[in-house]
Amino acid sequence: MALETTIALIALLIAMSALVLAVSVTRHIGKRDPVAVPRRWRRLLLIRPMPTMDLGAATERSDARERVAFIANPTKDGVAELREQALRACAIRYLPQPMWLYTTADDPGTGVTREAIAAGADLVVAVGGDGTVRGVAEGCAGTDVPMAIMPMGTGNLFARNLDLPLGDTAALLRTALEGSERRSDVGWLQLVRTPDGELEDERHIFLVIAGAGLDAEMVAGANDRLKQRMGWVAYFFAAVRHLGKRMEARITVDDGEPVTSRMRTVLLANVGKLPAGIQLIPDATYDDGSLDVATLDARGGIVGWTELFGTVVAQGAGIREPWLLRIWKTSRIDHVRGRTVDITVTEAQKVQVDGESLGRATRIRAEVDPAALVLRVPRTSARSATGGDQGEKAGAAGASGPSGVAGVPDAAGPGEPTDSATADPADTAPADDASDVPAREPAGS
């Protein structure tokens, strides 16, 4: 009887520990990425709602009567409803009639964005997924015309890194029309497709992460139907098929010496946050004037991959292990910063930028264009961020500690990620005349 009681108590203790751990993890994820936790669970677990925006300082922009252009992906569900809400939001702010233009298969947003700017747009709003955001960003980069985002994709990676209030259309519109402006770096990628080829003239912009190896295989192999049903989780199922692959690459950062090593994947990051609040590269921020280069490797089968996942989770919690311990681990993440990166692989590898597959390449050249893009972000996010430090982190790349990225020293010190962003309540002001505002005809649809 005593043995049964002891076993029952141990089982109860394990169950309670698991429950506490599950609640803690769910609360942690809910605070960093509210959309990842259903609303009823957020209420049940007392996850603090995102604070409202301070709109008192936004009156000057509301009275500026800026011309707004919405660039929308017509294949996304809810675009028609969003159009009506956008018209209403502009009408109650006494803004001019907004332009409403559509992307096409041949133009994911770059060309139509440039047309809108040429027509007098003072603000361009990207309505769609990461592909549409990239296209609009390419059209806005270098123009000083601000860009806002209405995320409607599977991953919405850049929107998450900007701490936008995902899932709250009214708050997103308010951020677009009344938010603060911050400058962001953009990355540019050029490819060599064959061993004896030359760099292509076409440059590919990226705002989040570009990479070659496992992450590109994962992007290319994700099932579209599964992505619609399961969202970003579908990418993990695609990754399982390629866990056994490794590659050999020679990496040169800025004017450093090239070093060759083996790895699972190499990443070039402008920002480092993934869905569910995972911080893959915590030091990466969109306004530091540099690219964060990371190589990931795992050996020893499931043990290595489990260890690698634990390292990623620890990084997100701000825990850094001494570099001496890395020598004895079966997995590692090595990191360095720079403004230009040249990667040559022994065998052609798949390449991706912000979740879009670019096919295979034998050489990749990337560079950062600092402060090239003006963004509209929540005012709370702008206040909590530590802006104006461009170049500081780039200069920190010479700190001590060995790195597996081409043998270059690790960057000094962790970055300073911004606090969680926040949505504000829906608009409540009446707009009796909003329905009378005519909509501009879609372009190129």
N, C-alpha and C positions, 0 to 999 in steps of 0.2 A: 504493500500500500504506500509506504514511504517513497519507494522508487517511482511509482506512478505519479505521485504528487510532485516529486522533484522534476520529472520529465515535463509534466504539465506546466510547472512554473517556468522552466527554461523555455518551453515553446511560447508561453505567454510573453516572456521577456523579449524573445526574438521578434515576435509579431509586433509588439509595441515599439521596439527599436526600428523595425522596418517602416511602421506607420509614421513615426516621427521623422525618419529620413525622407520618406516620400513627401510629407507635408512641407518639410524644409526646402527640398529641391523644387517642389512646385511653386512655393512662395518666391523662391529666388528667381526662377524662370519668369514668373508672373510680373515681378517688379521690373525686370530688364526687358521683357518682351511680352506685353500684356495680351497680344493677339494669340499667343501660343496657348493660353489657358482660357477655357470657356468662361463666360461671364458668371454663370451660377457658381462655378468653383471659386472664382475670384471673390464673390460675396461670402461663400461659405468659409473660406480660409482667411478672410479678412485681409486680403491683399490690398494695400493702399491704392486708391484710385489716383490716376495721374492728375496733378494739380492743374488748375485752369491757367490760361494765358493772361498775362497782364496786358490789356489792350489800351490802357490809358495813353500810352505813348504812340499809338498807331494812328492817331487822327490826322497827322500830317500826310501820311501816305494815302489814307482814305480820301483826302481832299485833292490828291495830286491828279486825279482823273487820267490815270495812265491807261493806255490801250493794251488790253490783255488778249493773247492768242492761245487758245487751247489746241494742242496737237494730240489727237486721240487715235488709239488703235481700235478700229471698228470691230475687230473680232472679239473683243473682251465683253463679257456679260456686264450689263449695267451701264453701258456708255450712254444710252439714250436717257436714262433717268438722271445720270450725272450732268448731262447737258442742261436739263431743266433746272437743276439745282445751281449750276454755275451761272446761268442767266439770271436767276433770282438773286444770287449772292452779289453779282455785279450791279444789278438794278437797285438794291437797297443801299448800296454804297455810292450811288449816283455816278458810277463809272460808265464810260462809253460802251456802246454795244460791243461785246467781245467777238473776236474772230474764232470760228470753230472749224478746224481743218483736220483732215484724216491722213494717216499713213497708208501706204500701199505696200504690196509685195516688193516692188522695185525701189521704193523709198521708205525706209523704216523710220524716217523722221528728220533726217539731216536737210534734205532739199526743201521740204515744206517749211521747216523752221527758218531757213534763210529767206524764203519768200515772205514769211510773216514779218521778219525783222525789216526786210526791204520795204514792206507795206506800212511800216510805222509802229510795229509792236514794241511796247515798253516792257513787257513781261511775257515770257513764254512758259506755258504750263504743260508738262508731259503727262499724258493720261494713258497709262498702260503698264506693261511689265518692264523688266530690266533692259530688254532690247529697244523698246521705245525710248526709255530714259537715255540710253547710250546715243541713239540717233539724234535726239533733241540736244543733248549735251554737245555733240560734235558741231551742231549748227550754231550753238550759243558761245562755244569756247572762243575766247579772244575778242568778243564783241562788247563786253561790259553790259550786255542786256541780261538781266537776272532770269534765272530759271527756277521754276517750282515743280513739284512732283505730286501727282495724284496716283499712288501705286495701285495697280490692279492686276499684278502678275502672280506667279507661283512663289518666287523667292523674295522679291522686293528688297534685294540686298542693300542697295544704296540708300533706299528710304529708311531701312532699319538703322543704318549707320548715321543717318542724320537725325535720329530720334524723332521721326515723324509719327504722329498719332494714327497708326494703322487701324483701319476699320471704322474710323469716325470721319465721314465725309464732310460734315459741317466744319469740324476742326481743321481738316486738311485744306478746305477752301479758305478758311480764315488765315491759316498760315501762309497760303499762297498770296493772298491779297493784302495781308497786314503784317506778315512776319518780318523778322530781321533779315538783313543781308550779310552773308559771309562768303568769303572767297575760298575756292577749293582747287586743289591741284588736280590735274588729269594725267593719265599715263597714255603713252602712244607705243604701239607695237608694230614692228616690221618683221617679215618672215622671209626665209630662204627655203624653198620647197625641195630642192635637190642638192646633193652634196657639192656639186660644182656650180650651182646657180648663184645668182646675185640677189641682193635685197630687193623685194618688190617695191614699186613706187607707192602702192597703196599703204596708208597707215591706218591701224585699227585703234580706236580710242577705248580706254577702259577706265572705269570709275571705282571699281571694287577690287577684284583680283583677276589677274591673268595667270595662266600656268600651263605646264606641259607635264605629261605623265599620267599618273592615276587620276588626278582631278579632271583632266580633259577627257579621259576615257569614261569617267563617270558621267560627265555632261553629255557626251555623244551617245552613251548607251541608255540614258533615261527614257523610259516609255512615256510618250505624250499622254496616253489615256490614263496611265497610272499617276502622272503628275496632276491631272485634273481631279482625280479622286482623292489622292493622298497628299498633294502639295509637295513641299520640298523633301519629304521623307522618301519619295520615289528615287531620289538620287542615291540614297544609301543602298537600295536594292541593286542599282546599277553598278555600284562600286564593288560589291561582293564578288562579281565575276572577274575582277581584275586585281584582286589583292595579292596575287602571286607575282606580279610583274615588277621588275626593277629596271632602271636605266642608268646609263653612264653619261655624264655631262661635264663639259668644261665651262666654268663660269668665271667671267671677268666683270668686276664691279668698278666703275669709274676707270681710273688709270692703274688699278692694281694688277698684280701678277695673276694670270689665269691658273686655276687649280682644277684638277679633274677628280671627281668622286662619284660613287654610286649612291642612288637614292630611289625612293618611290615616286616622288614628284618634286617639282620646283615651282614656287609660287612667287609672283610679283604683286605686291599688295599696295593699294592706295589707302584702303581701310581694312579692318580685320574682323569685324563682327559678322557672324553667320546666324541663320535662324535659330530660335530657342535660346538666344542670348549667348551662344558659344563664341568665345573670343579666340579665334584661331591664331591671330597675330595681334596681341594686345597693344603693342607699341605703335601700330599703324594708325595714323590720323590723317584726315583729308587735307590738312592745311600745314603740314610740316615741311613741305618743299622737297621731299625725297620719296623714293620707293623703298619699301621693306621687302627684302629678298629672303625667302625662307625655303629650306630644303627639309623634307620629311622622309624618314626612313624607319622601317620596322623589320626586325629579323626574329626568328624563333617562332614563327607561326602565330597562333592565337595569343600566346604570351606577349609577343612583341606588339601586336595591335592593341591588346588591352592596356599595355603600359603606355602606348602612344596616346590612347584616348584619355587615360588618367593624366598624362602630362598636359593635354589641351585643357582639361577641366581645371587643373591646378593653375595654369596660366591665367585663365579667366578669373580665378579667385585671387590673383595677385601673388601666388606662391612661386618663387623661382628657386630652382635647385642649384647648388654649387656646381661649377663646370667640371670639377674633378669626378663627381658622381656619374656624369654622362658616359665616361669611359667604360663603365661596367654595365650599362643598360643595353637592352636589346632593341631599343628604339631611341630616336632623338629628333629634336627639332632645332635646327641651327639657323641663325638670323644675322643679317647684316643690312646696312642701309647704303644707298647710293643714288646718284642722279641718272646714271646710265648703266645698263646691264646688258652683257652679251653672253648668250648661252649657245653652245654647240653640242649636239648630241651625236653619239656614234651611229645610232639608228633613228630613222625618222619617227617622231613622236607626235601624237595628237596635241593640238593647242586649243585653248579656250580663252575667251575674254568675257568676263561678267556673265558666265553661263551660256555663251554662244560658241559653238564649235567652229573652228577655222580650218579644220582638216589637219594634215600632217606637215611637219617642217623639220629640217635638219639644223636650222640656226634661227635664233630669235634675238632681236635687238629691241630693247625697251628704253624709254627715257621719260622723265617727268617734265611736265610743263607747269611750273609753280603758279598758283593763284590765277589760273587761266579762266576759271568759271565762277560766275557770281550766282549764289544760291539763296533761295528764301527758306529760312528755317524757323522753328518755333522760337519765340523770344526767350523762353526759359532755357532752351538749349544754348542759345547764343550767350546768355549771361553766365552759364555754368562752364562753358568751354574756355580753354586758355588759348585765345588767339594771339596772333602777332609773334609767334615763335618760329617763323619759317627759317629754315636753315640750321637751327640749333641742333635738332636731332640728326640732321645729315652730318654735322660736324662731330657728333658723338660716336660715329662708327669706328673710331680708332681706339676705343677703350680696351681694357685688358680682358682676357678670357678667350680661349680658342673656340673657333667656330667651324662647323663642318661645311659651311658654304665656302667652298674654294679656299679653305684655310684662312679666311679673313677674320679678324677679331670681331667679337660680338659688339652690338651697339650698346652704349652705356646707358643704363637705367631704364626703367619702364616708362612707357608713355603715360599720358594723362587723359584717359578716356572720359568723355563727357558723361554727366549723369543722365538718367533715363529721361526721355523727353515726354512731353505731356500734351494731352488733348484738352480741349476746352469744350464747354457746353455748346449745344447746337444753337444756330441762330434762331431767335424768337421774334425778331422784328417782322411786321407784316410787309408784304410786297404785292399789293393788289395789282400793280402795273407790270409785274414781271412777265406774265404770260403774253403781254402785248409786244414784248421786245422780239423783233424778228431775228431768226438765226441765219448766219452766213452759210451759204451753200458749201458742202464739203468739196475739198480740192483733191482731184486725182483719185477719187474713189470710184 
